[in-house]
Amino acid sequence: MSDKPVLTKKIVVIPLTMLCCLLWGSAFPCIKLGCGYSKIASDDACTQILYAGLRFTLAGILALLIGSVIERRLLIPKRETFPKAAKLSLFQTILQYTFFYIGLSRSTGMKSSVITASNVFLSIIVAALVFRTEKLTLRKIAGCLIGFSGVVLINLSGIGGGFRFTGEGFVFLSALSYAFSAGLIKRYSRTEDTVLLSGWQFVLGGIFMTFLGFVAGGRISVINTKGVMMLIYLAFVSAAAFSIWGILLKHNPVSMISVFGFMNPVFGVILSYLLLSERSDAGLYRVAVALILVAAGIITVNLSPKRGSSVKIKSE
């Protein structure tokens, strides 16, 4: 039998990454549905931040409760863990989702899906050039380009129109924030419990966003069963997906895991088509070709190059 760690085996990694991508893909339409149920206007940034803060505070609590049950101990952080959780929460929760919620409300779900897909490129570049945890190779770049072409293909009908810095620009800044959070998770997971770190960063970031949104004048005036259930679902999406993703990043290269993120917008487009009034002209043929391109990109990045055949781009 192979002594290769279970969480580095493709037969385990692929289903877990697909589950995370399905959950994150569902967030695109569900955020819009949740804001609709709670009557949050697209131009009410303060209430959007408040809503996001409540979501992530709840997500952190769920992650810590589930993690405590699984590990049969309370996930209480050490004193030296708090600064790491606070720094991670700045990028993974506060900046990423403040930009994302505001940007998404001023753009379409489809266009946001395409821009968000840039976090795959950004994660690999940041890991190589900023954190220097791996090398940037032509194979990785080629895989990203192939996968990204699939994302663009499936969104062709929805990516037209103008550009707004507070819309599409904010969605891009959200993707950049995620790239830095992925690098931090990789670094901190060497010495910290990933679920504990993920849970506490959500709690810290969620409380900060809730406070910020409330002080700035945000108010959720409409509370109903649909709105509450959607908020709980979105909290579950974050708690489950980020905890699993963080564990996978701990045991695998950032490039290997991040490239699966190209499936997020694919799921996002499909679910936006099913759940929202947004309709794409992408028929079955285009969706099939997009999936093939995304799969090809993932395979390309994860190919094991022959010894001596890899061309590396220096990150120093």
N, C-alpha and C positions, 0 to 999 in steps of 0.2 A: 504493500500500500504506500501511496505517496504521503510524505510528511509535510506537504504543502498546506499552509493554513487554509481552513475552510473558506474564509472570507476573501481569499484571493483566487478561488477557483471560478472559472467562467460560468459553470453550471449553477453557481450560487449568486455570483455578482450580477449576471444579466437579469434574472427574474426580479431581484431586489431593486435594481436601478429602474427597470420598467415600471414597477409598482410606484416608486417615487415620482417618476415622470407622469404617470397617469394621475396621481394625486395633485401634483403641481399644475398639470394641464387643466384639471377641473377648476383650479382656482381662478383662471381668467374669466369664465362666464359666471362663476359663483360669487365673485366679488361684486360684479355688476348686479346680479340678482339680489344679493344681500343688501346692497345699498338701495336698491329699488324697493325691497320689502320695508326697509326702515326709513324710506322717503328722504334719503340723503342726496341733495342736489349735486350735480357734477361740478359746480363751481364753489361748493362749500368745503374748502380745503381743511378747515379746522375740524369739522365734524368727521371728515374722512380720516384724519390723523387720529382722532379720538376712537373711531371705530376700529382702526388697525391696532391701536394700543390695547383695547379690550381683547381683541382676537389673540394677540401675542402673549398677553399676560395669562390668559386662559390656556394657551398652547404650552407655555412654560410649566404651568401647574400640572397639566395633563402629562407632559413628558416626565416630570419628576415623580409623579405618582406611579405611572406605569413602570418607570425605571426602578423605583424603590421596591415595587412588588416583585419584579423579575429578579433583582439582585438580593432581595430579602434583607434590605438595609435602607435606612433613610439616606437619601443623596444630599448630604450636608457638605457644602464646600469648605475647604481649608481657607485660612486667611490669605494665602498667596494665590488662591484660585480666583478671588473676586476681581482683582485688576485685569486678569485675562478674560474673564466673563464680560466685564464692562467694555473692554476694548473690542471684543468680538461682537457684542451687542450693538456697538456703534455702527459697524459695517453691515452685519448680517440682518439686523432688525431696524434700527433707527433710520439710518441713511437709505438702505435698500428699499424699505417699504414706505417711508415718507415720500421718496421720489416716485415709487411705483404706483401708489394709490392716487396721488395727484396726477401723475402722467397718464395713467390708464383712463381716468375720468375725462381726460381731454383728448383721447385718441380712441381708435377702435381696438377691439380685442385682437383682431387679426394683425393689424399693423404692430401692436405691442408685442405680439408673439414673435414676429420676425426680429424686432429690435432686441428683445430679451434674449434671443438665441445667440446674440453676439457675446453673451457671458461665457460661452464655451471658448471662443478665441481669447477673450480677455483673461480667463482663468489660467489658461495654459501659458500665455505671455507673462502674466504677473508671477506665476509659479517659477518660471525660468529666469526672468529678468529682475524681479524684486526679491522674492524669497529664495531663489536659487536652489530649489529642491529637486529640480530635474533639468534636462537639456531640451532646448527647442530644436527640433529636427524638421527636415523637409517633409518627412513622412507624416508628422503630426500636422504640419501646415496644410499638406495636401488633403488629409482626411477631414480637416475642419472645413476646407473650401468645398469639398464634395458634399459633406453633410449640410452645410449652410445653403448650398444650391437647392437642396430638397426643401428646406424651410421656405426659401423665397418662392419656389415653384408653386407650392400649395397655397401661398398667400398672394399670388400675383394680382388677383382682383381686388384685394383689400389693402394694398400698400400704396395706392395712388394718393393724390391730394397733396396738401401743403405740409409744412413742417412747423411745429410750434415748440419753442424751447421748453415751455412749461408742460408740454404734452409729450411728444416723441423724445425731446431732449432729456426730460426727467426720467423717462423709461430707460434711456441709455445710461444715465448716471446711476440708476438702480442696478443695471447689469454690471457696471464697473465696481460698485460697492460689493456686490456678490463675489466678484473675482477676488477681492482682497480678503473677504471672509473665508473663502475656500482655502487660501494660503494660510490664514491664521489657524483654521481648524487643523490643517495638516501639521503645523508646527506645534500647537498646544496639545494635540492628541498623543504626542510622544510620552507625555508625563501626566496627562489628565484623563479622567473618565469622560468619554465623548458625550454620553447621554446627560450626565450631570452638567457638563459645560454648556451643552445645547439648551437644556432646560432653564438654567439660571440666566443665560444671556437673554432668553426670551422674556423671562420675568422682569429683569432689569430694563431691557429695552421697551417692553410693553408698558410698564409702569411710567416710564419717562414719556412715551408717546401719549398715553392717556392723560397724564398731567398737562403736557404741552397743549394738546388739543382742547382740553377743558378750559384751561386758563386763557387760551386764545379766543374762546367763545363758542367752541364746538358743543353741540347738544344733539342727542338722539331723541327726538320728540315723539317718534312713533315706535312703540314696542309691541310686537305681536309674535305669535307662535312661529310663523315662517321665518321671521327675522332672527329670532333667538336660535332656532334650529340651524339656520344657515351659518350663524356666527360660531356655533359649536362645531359644525362640520369644518369650517375654515380653520378653526383652532386645531382640530384633529389632523388636518392636512399638514399643518406646520409641525406639530409635535411628532407625528409619525415619520414624515418624509425627511425632515432635517436630521432627526436622530439616526435614521438608517443611513442616510447619505454621509453623515459625519463619521459613522463607524466604517463605512466603505472607504472614505478618504484616508482614514487612519492606516488601513492595511494595503492600500493600492496607490499608485502614482496619480497625481491630480489629473493629468491628461487622460489617463485611462478611464476614469470615472466621469469627468466633466463632459467628455464628448457625447456621452449618452444623453446629456441635456438637450441635444437637438430633437429628442422625442417630445420634450415639453410642448413646444408650439404645435407639433403635429397633433398631439392629443388635444391641445387648446383649440385648434381650428375645428376639429371634429366635434368636440363637445360644445363649442360656441354655435356650431351649425345646429346641433340637436336641442340646445337649451335656450338660445337667444334668438332674437329676430334678425341678428346679423346673418346674412346668407352669403356664402362664397360660390363663385362660379366654378370652383374646382370640382370636377366630376370624379367618378370612380377611377378613371384612367389616370388623371393627374395626381390623385391621392396615392395611387399604387406606385407611380413613378417616383413621387416624393419619398415614400417609405423606402423604396429601393436605394435611392440616393443617400438617405440618412443612414440606412444600414451599411451601405458601402463605406461611408465616411467613418462610422464607428469601427468597422472591421479594419480599415486602413490604419487608423491611429493605434489599434490594439494588435496589429501584426507584430510578430517577433522578428525583427530584422536579422538577416544573416550576419554573422560576426564579421566586422570589418566593412560592411556594406552601408552602414548608416552614415549619412552626411549630417554633421551637427553644426548648428549655428551658435557661435559662442555667446554665452549670456553674461560673460564678465565685462 
